[in-house]
Amino acid sequence: MERSQKQPLYTQLVDLMKEKIETEMAPNEILPSERELSERYGLSRTTVRLAMQELEKMGYIYRHHGKGTFVSDLSKQTTNLSGTYSFTEQMISMGKVPETKIIELESFEANKYLASQLNLSLGEPIFKLKRLRLADGQPMMVERSYLPVKKFMSLTKEQLTGKPLYDIFAQDFQERIRVADEEFFASIARSQDAELLDISEGAPVLNLIRTTYNIKNEIIEYTLSVARADQFRYRIRHVRED
């Protein structure tokens, strides 16, 4: 393995193993033991163990006690953007336990930018909902959602703690979602988000912007999300119609 003096050895091994898993190995294929990897790459067992722990945290590998370490099925960790996105549903489909922490719920008057995004008049009251999304106890995403107060006047933290936001829309406020537009782009973590996501400031992140419409084609949600780039993979299918 070529060594870089600027990058720790275990992160170099992480990058090498990620590339091999993505391009050369099949889902559920067994990996060499830590001893074999140590001998193959001339690294200490401690370095190899740190790299394997990081790969497991990132979802690239999984362990079966007494049987070994195996390649994860990365396709199961990929969100299909052509369907309606649900963090809770995605995490459950990956075999993870989703958790949401409500950091903030407040109302204020919409500024020019948010009024434009929600198709409201300047100064109309809106809710700001800030949430930390976790899976198996690990921070995954910070979401800042903006909602028109007139649609969700009685919204409380207790409701948000009890069930997913879109269930609250439908069950508590009779607001059915028709469609959601979403765009995403790569960026780096700001200090506040980095602290919540348990990553380094400046680490790569994925920014998502979602605008959600009800069946009357009214905008009922505008959400800005910051997701850990090492935990999210996305795919979308393009269908060509004749």
KESE-357342 format. One line per 10 residues: their letters; for each residue x, y, z of C-alpha. Coordinates in nm, 4 decimals, m for minus. Each point is the difference from the previous one (the first is absolute). Layout:
<recs>
a = X/Y/Z ~ ...
</recs>
This chain:
<recs>
mersqkqply = 0.0000/0.0000/0.0000 ~ 0.1391/0.3420/m0.0964 ~ 0.0301/0.2158/0.3101 ~ m0.0735/0.3694/0.0364 ~ 0.1677/0.1916/0.2806 ~ m0.2964/0.2399/0.0197 ~ m0.2728/m0.2634/0.0477 ~ m0.0162/m0.2436/0.2953 ~ 0.0719/m0.3605/m0.0941 ~ m0.3405/m0.1283/0.1103
tqlvdlmkek = m0.1858/0.2541/m0.2174 ~ 0.2197/m0.0988/m0.2946 ~ m0.1057/m0.3607/0.0553 ~ m0.3650/0.1096/0.0310 ~ 0.0195/0.1725/m0.3400 ~ 0.1708/m0.3022/m0.1568 ~ m0.2565/m0.2458/0.1391 ~ m0.2931/0.2232/m0.1015 ~ 0.1237/m0.0018/m0.3601 ~ 0.0449/m0.3788/0.0012
ietemapnei = m0.3456/m0.0556/0.1495 ~ m0.1663/0.2347/m0.2506 ~ 0.1786/m0.1306/m0.3101 ~ 0.1249/m0.3545/0.0613 ~ m0.2047/m0.1737/0.2690 ~ m0.3524/m0.1396/0.0147 ~ m0.2587/0.0518/0.2759 ~ 0.0417/m0.2458/0.2890 ~ 0.3484/m0.1036/m0.1185 ~ 0.2303/m0.0799/0.2914
lpserelser = 0.2939/0.2315/0.0596 ~ 0.3533/m0.1088/0.0941 ~ 0.0644/m0.0153/0.3742 ~ 0.1685/0.2858/0.1823 ~ 0.3174/m0.2098/0.0185 ~ m0.0046/m0.0611/m0.3769 ~ m0.0583/0.3674/m0.0739 ~ 0.2786/0.0952/0.2394 ~ 0.2447/m0.2298/m0.1796 ~ m0.1218/0.0968/m0.3488
yglsrttvrl = 0.0408/0.3745/0.0484 ~ 0.2818/0.0060/0.2545 ~ m0.2087/0.1702/0.2663 ~ m0.0451/m0.0611/0.3705 ~ m0.3039/m0.1910/0.1243 ~ m0.1089/0.3154/0.1864 ~ 0.0016/0.2024/m0.3237 ~ m0.1982/m0.2681/m0.1818 ~ m0.2494/m0.0255/0.2868 ~ m0.0594/0.3774/m0.0045
amqelekmgy = m0.0593/m0.0102/m0.3753 ~ m0.2474/m0.2883/0.0290 ~ m0.1877/0.1789/0.2786 ~ m0.0304/0.3071/m0.2225 ~ m0.1206/m0.2060/m0.2977 ~ m0.2611/m0.1626/0.2233 ~ m0.1195/0.3413/0.1222 ~ m0.0289/0.1135/m0.3622 ~ m0.2101/m0.3044/m0.0879 ~ 0.2487/m0.1593/m0.2404
iyrhhgkgtf = 0.0480/m0.3173/0.2033 ~ m0.1775/m0.2018/0.2679 ~ 0.1180/m0.2635/0.2453 ~ m0.1366/m0.3407/0.0945 ~ 0.1457/m0.1113/0.3302 ~ 0.2025/m0.3135/m0.0460 ~ m0.0370/0.0053/m0.3797 ~ 0.1892/0.3071/m0.1162 ~ m0.0490/0.3381/m0.1656 ~ m0.2059/0.0397/m0.3164
vsdlskqttn = m0.0709/0.2575/m0.2723 ~ m0.3281/0.1855/0.0488 ~ m0.2576/0.0208/m0.2771 ~ 0.0494/0.3670/m0.0865 ~ m0.3077/0.0025/m0.2245 ~ m0.2176/m0.0353/0.3107 ~ 0.1555/0.3191/0.1374 ~ m0.0804/0.2024/m0.3089 ~ m0.2929/0.2382/m0.0047 ~ m0.2009/0.0040/m0.3217
lsgtysfteq = m0.0737/0.3658/m0.0630 ~ m0.2773/m0.0797/m0.2481 ~ m0.2284/m0.0937/0.2916 ~ m0.1239/0.1910/0.3029 ~ 0.2848/0.0198/0.2491 ~ m0.0452/m0.1008/0.3628 ~ 0.3006/m0.0136/0.2325 ~ m0.1853/m0.2311/0.2381 ~ m0.0983/m0.2443/m0.2755 ~ 0.3472/0.0052/m0.1527
mismgkvpet = 0.1702/m0.0807/0.3296 ~ m0.2447/m0.2806/0.0808 ~ 0.0583/m0.1505/m0.3473 ~ 0.3741/m0.0011/0.0796 ~ m0.0622/m0.1884/0.3233 ~ 0.0826/0.3041/0.2139 ~ m0.1969/0.1540/0.2857 ~ m0.0971/0.3593/m0.0899 ~ m0.0150/0.2730/0.2619 ~ m0.0886/0.3683/m0.0183
kiielesfea = 0.1049/0.2672/0.2487 ~ m0.1950/0.3245/m0.0086 ~ 0.2528/0.2781/0.0479 ~ m0.2247/0.2978/m0.0659 ~ m0.3590/0.0925/m0.0820 ~ m0.0781/0.3682/m0.0218 ~ m0.2179/0.2378/m0.1992 ~ 0.1064/0.3292/m0.1547 ~ m0.0883/0.2321/m0.2863 ~ 0.1139/m0.1158/m0.3417
nkylasqlnl = 0.2843/0.1990/m0.1514 ~ 0.0129/0.0727/m0.3717 ~ 0.1867/m0.3205/m0.0851 ~ m0.2182/m0.2425/0.1976 ~ m0.3221/0.1769/m0.1046 ~ 0.1062/m0.0548/m0.3608 ~ 0.0844/m0.3680/0.0544 ~ m0.3326/m0.0700/0.1751 ~ m0.2032/0.2240/m0.2326 ~ m0.1131/0.2170/0.2930
slgepifklk = m0.0248/0.3714/0.0580 ~ 0.2921/0.1749/0.1668 ~ m0.0454/m0.0139/0.3767 ~ m0.2449/m0.2917/0.0089 ~ 0.0636/m0.2266/0.3012 ~ 0.1956/m0.3183/m0.0652 ~ 0.1326/m0.2801/0.2170 ~ 0.3674/m0.0886/0.0055 ~ 0.0550/m0.3630/0.0956 ~ 0.3582/m0.1144/0.0546
rlrladgqpm = 0.0584/m0.3730/0.0435 ~ 0.2935/m0.2356/0.0357 ~ m0.0592/m0.3356/m0.1698 ~ 0.1864/m0.3039/0.1315 ~ 0.0258/m0.3691/m0.0864 ~ 0.1130/m0.2552/0.2589 ~ 0.0991/0.2970/0.2153 ~ 0.2295/0.1504/m0.2645 ~ m0.0709/0.3552/m0.1262 ~ m0.0878/m0.0077/m0.3698
mversylpvk = m0.1728/0.3219/m0.1025 ~ m0.0946/0.3473/0.1244 ~ m0.3304/0.1274/m0.1380 ~ m0.1369/0.3541/0.0107 ~ m0.3628/0.0027/m0.1127 ~ m0.2146/0.3071/m0.0542 ~ m0.3786/m0.0370/0.0102 ~ m0.2843/0.2533/m0.0414 ~ m0.1567/0.0508/0.3438 ~ m0.3462/0.0417/m0.1551
kfmsltkeql = 0.0117/m0.3652/m0.1095 ~ 0.1333/m0.1442/0.3273 ~ m0.1110/0.2435/0.2703 ~ m0.0150/m0.2529/0.2855 ~ 0.3289/m0.1752/m0.0777 ~ 0.1954/m0.0938/0.3150 ~ 0.3293/m0.1627/0.0936 ~ m0.1972/m0.2845/0.1577 ~ m0.1602/m0.0829/m0.3361 ~ 0.3368/0.0112/m0.1746
tgkplydifa = 0.1554/m0.2299/0.2570 ~ m0.2796/m0.2536/m0.0328 ~ m0.0081/m0.0693/m0.3747 ~ 0.1517/0.0916/m0.3385 ~ m0.0686/0.3480/m0.1388 ~ m0.1841/m0.1225/m0.3084 ~ m0.2294/m0.2149/0.2154 ~ m0.0777/0.3138/0.2011 ~ m0.0775/0.1861/m0.3217 ~ m0.2490/m0.2645/m0.1115
qdfqerirva = m0.1506/m0.1193/0.3284 ~ m0.0077/0.3140/0.2138 ~ m0.0431/0.2727/m0.2604 ~ m0.1537/m0.1811/m0.2998 ~ 0.2774/0.1244/m0.2262 ~ 0.0735/m0.2652/m0.2603 ~ 0.3238/0.0222/m0.1955 ~ m0.0319/0.0042/m0.3778 ~ 0.3622/0.0450/m0.1026 ~ 0.3361/0.1128/0.1366
deeffasiar = 0.2763/0.1629/m0.2020 ~ 0.3510/m0.0699/0.1250 ~ 0.3445/0.1094/m0.1052 ~ 0.3341/m0.0844/0.1553 ~ 0.3598/0.1117/m0.0216 ~ 0.3317/m0.0694/0.1672 ~ 0.1430/0.2405/0.2559 ~ 0.2062/0.0089/0.3191 ~ m0.1218/m0.0004/0.3591 ~ m0.0313/0.3257/0.1893
sqdaelldis = 0.1033/m0.0033/0.3656 ~ m0.3549/m0.0131/0.1413 ~ m0.1099/m0.2895/m0.2222 ~ 0.3321/m0.1806/0.0399 ~ m0.0430/m0.0054/0.3775 ~ m0.3513/m0.1446/m0.0261 ~ 0.1052/m0.2594/m0.2588 ~ 0.3109/m0.1006/0.1944 ~ 0.2318/0.0735/m0.2931 ~ 0.2850/0.2437/m0.0540
egapvlnlir = m0.0672/0.3561/m0.1117 ~ 0.0644/0.0089/m0.3736 ~ m0.0813/m0.3700/m0.0475 ~ m0.1976/m0.0818/m0.3165 ~ m0.3780/0.0113/0.0329 ~ m0.3000/m0.0271/m0.2284 ~ m0.2422/0.2920/m0.0021 ~ m0.3618/m0.0716/m0.0916 ~ m0.2728/0.2519/m0.0763 ~ m0.3591/m0.1293/m0.0028
ttynikneii = m0.3213/0.1818/m0.0873 ~ m0.3175/m0.1948/0.0776 ~ m0.3441/0.0641/m0.1514 ~ m0.3460/m0.1109/0.1142 ~ m0.2789/m0.1218/m0.2273 ~ m0.1075/0.3627/m0.0558 ~ 0.3501/0.0727/m0.1310 ~ 0.0742/0.2206/0.3020 ~ 0.3490/m0.0057/0.1502 ~ m0.0211/m0.1426/0.3519
eytlsvarad = 0.3670/m0.0677/0.0735 ~ 0.3372/0.1422/m0.0941 ~ 0.2897/m0.1990/0.1475 ~ 0.3747/0.0523/m0.0036 ~ 0.1919/m0.3125/0.1056 ~ 0.3659/m0.0731/0.0588 ~ 0.0909/m0.3698/m0.0154 ~ 0.3236/m0.1799/0.0735 ~ 0.1603/m0.0803/m0.3334 ~ 0.1487/m0.3211/0.1408
qfryrirhvr = m0.3448/m0.1343/0.0922 ~ m0.2242/0.0806/m0.2978 ~ m0.0055/m0.1400/m0.3516 ~ m0.2588/0.1080/m0.2571 ~ m0.1207/m0.1337/m0.3280 ~ m0.2608/0.1105/m0.2501 ~ m0.1397/m0.1810/m0.3008 ~ m0.0376/0.1908/m0.3256 ~ m0.2644/m0.1477/m0.2270 ~ m0.0008/0.0944/m0.3662
ed = m0.3475/0.0164/m0.1469 ~ m0.0509/m0.0418/m0.3747
</recs>
